[in-house]
Amino acid sequence: MLPTARRRALDALKRKPSAPVGPLFAVEEEGAEFLHDTLDKVAVLFPLPLPEPFDYRASGALGIQPGMHVIAPIGSRLVRGVVWAVERDNPGAANLKAIEEVLPGTPLPEITRRFVDWAAKYLVRPSGDILRMVVRSPDALLPPPTHSVLAPTGETSIKLTEARARVLAEAAKEQVSAAELARRAETSSAVVKGLVDSGALARLEISEDPPFPAPDLTRTGKDLSDIQRAAAETVCASVRAGGFHVALLDGVTGSGKTEVYLEAAAEALQEEPSAQVLVLLPEIALTQAAMSRFEARFGVRPVEWHSAIPHKARRRAWREVAAGRARLIVGARSALMLPYPNLKLIVIDEEHDPSYKQEEGVIYQARDLAVARAKMGGCMVILASATPSLETLVNAQSGRYAHVQLPSRHGSAELPDVELIDLKLEPPEKGRWLSPALVRGAGEALVRGEQALFYMNRRGYAPLTLCKACGHRMQSPDSQSWLVEHKYSGRLVCHLTGFSIPKPKACPECLTPDSFTSIGPGVERIEEEVRDCFPEARIEIFSSDTTPNGEAVRSLVERMEFGEIDILIGTQIVAKGHNFPNLTFVGVVDADLGLKGGDLRAGERTFQLISQVTGRAGRHEKKGRALIQTYAPQEPVMQALAAQDRDAFLAAEAEEREAAGMPPYGRLAAVIVSAPSEPLANEASKILGEKAPNAEGLDLWGPAPAPLTIIRGMHRRRFLIRADRGVDVSAFLATWMARVKLHSAVRVQIDVDPYSFL
Ligand code: ADP
């Protein structure tokens, strides 16, 4: 806690918060006598949508330093914030409001503060919004709560009854509370109290947030193959060299990328006793499998961080990371924002995955921010993928990133045979979605006692519900999107906003009963067809609806691994990281689905997803086979999938993007205007359009109605900015936004490097 002198000074300041501070505080600190008559001007940034820190006064006696957590008044409210700057001995501060309290939490490291400022500028957001992503666990700033437990003292001069002996025996096993000890020893609390009173048991206060056990660095990993060892040596050498490096760890699924980056993590932890290592994963659902693998390698579970961890675990993780005691952290994208004092290695697994892009609130791409954070902090980054993003591959090819390759699967596992099924030549029967070849392929796998997977990247039963009598389409009431039928729940669901209604008995337009027909397939409809084809098979759906949490994912993955499922029908959730040894057949039901949106990365994304899915087939000794259904077999992306020629596909994609000046050869940013009425949206976007600054090497398109014109009742307009690589797009956006004052009901979102164009 605070030294008494500081506490006294604080109390004095608190007493007269608005009056100028009197001349002298006599402060005694640890025996020495100091006379502080100075005032500091303290800039405090709050985790609120405020662009800049506010200034306060504080007695020099407090010794306030940048990074300290404080409480200070904003108007009549007291708010927690972080000290951003201190001007010592500034008498001009006398007229400012006083800092209310200094909190005892570990100060925010300098690197984190610089990162917050940089990210705010880059993303064109108020710094306070970025700080809010960092200070996500306010109670981690207070000393950890404690609870009391009982421990045997070794006192032997007591009268020992049978019950007392049982209590002492239990107490010797584990330190627990008095009530728990009584319960375990099957006796009354009076017996336990008697032992405390007689001195045989002592009460201890223990922290509820103890430090995490340290990784065991004496353990070694798997015996690596020559090629894996060479890769591991390259990344470990970069770790040892220290400073900022980025390496693309580029290897087919199952080639041992995880084994290689585990070696790099071990190296970083060994190099420096205070080094911290962060591993980012795209899906919370994947963390459990990864946690077990890390545990096997380092003897302890890493510290876990994502949006679903319970409050207490969050508080403990945040405190231990800030104090530098948590050394190995595994998490989702938000783990990047934790206040690491000494981060030395960041691994981004499946670096191409779009879920690294946060699309709500502060819009950011965690992979790109991680590289920037690493550059600031002199840290190594490993980007691992079997299907790297074009951005990353171009950086690797140009030599900005090291390119570490693992070209083949580990052991005897081979890549699957991949074939295209031209749906124009081999169509499914009417009203069905699986061509005869797909059904045959799955059947052959089942006959061999192996497993099959059908991939259909759409949740629910059918994407459109239509009235046969009047043609009415069931649409979301406040968004421009069709309602997707979910047969299991009997509801129609908007996948954009989560809005849902029970499926009506009659058409709401023409009132004809039972007039609905379902158009198009989702996983539930494919399941119906698969059940019809394979009535004996054990079939399950793997989508976010059937596996709403990590536990459900783990259980399903285990059933699949243990051979309790014959056929899995999955959305893109199956594409990620799972390893099913007995799965040898993959059928892609609709490969064209992802190409329909027509955005910048549609081809790239389709290639990544489908090659990850087909890569699930035959990961162990058994050879795999994958069939891809498409109406466009001549498309370069389909040809590349069949030939499994990623580099040729990406080279063609790169050429197109370069010619158009698109990322990674140019930069994009989007400005999205939303307003509660159409005239307001039109007016606001017109004003914005008129106020746009002129800039060299930059094109501004729009405003145009967004493809999703209405979401949750908000009317949306979009601008798209394309700029040459050297142009400071963030500065352009900041200048532009500073020129406009819009109606308070209008919302403007800035998306630097957009992935979604909806
Ligand atoms: P990737 O991350 O490239 O998909 P993994 O590291 O998950 O590949 O490896 C795929 C499978 O092969 C895993 O079950 C892994 O434990 C196993 N494996 C990889 N390398 C080795 C090795 N050198 N020795 C034993 N098993 C290995």
Residues whose N, C-alpha, C, O or C-beta is under 5 A from the ligand:
A	BS01	ADP	K222 D223 L224 S225 G251 V252 T253 G254 S255 G256 K257 T258 E259 H410
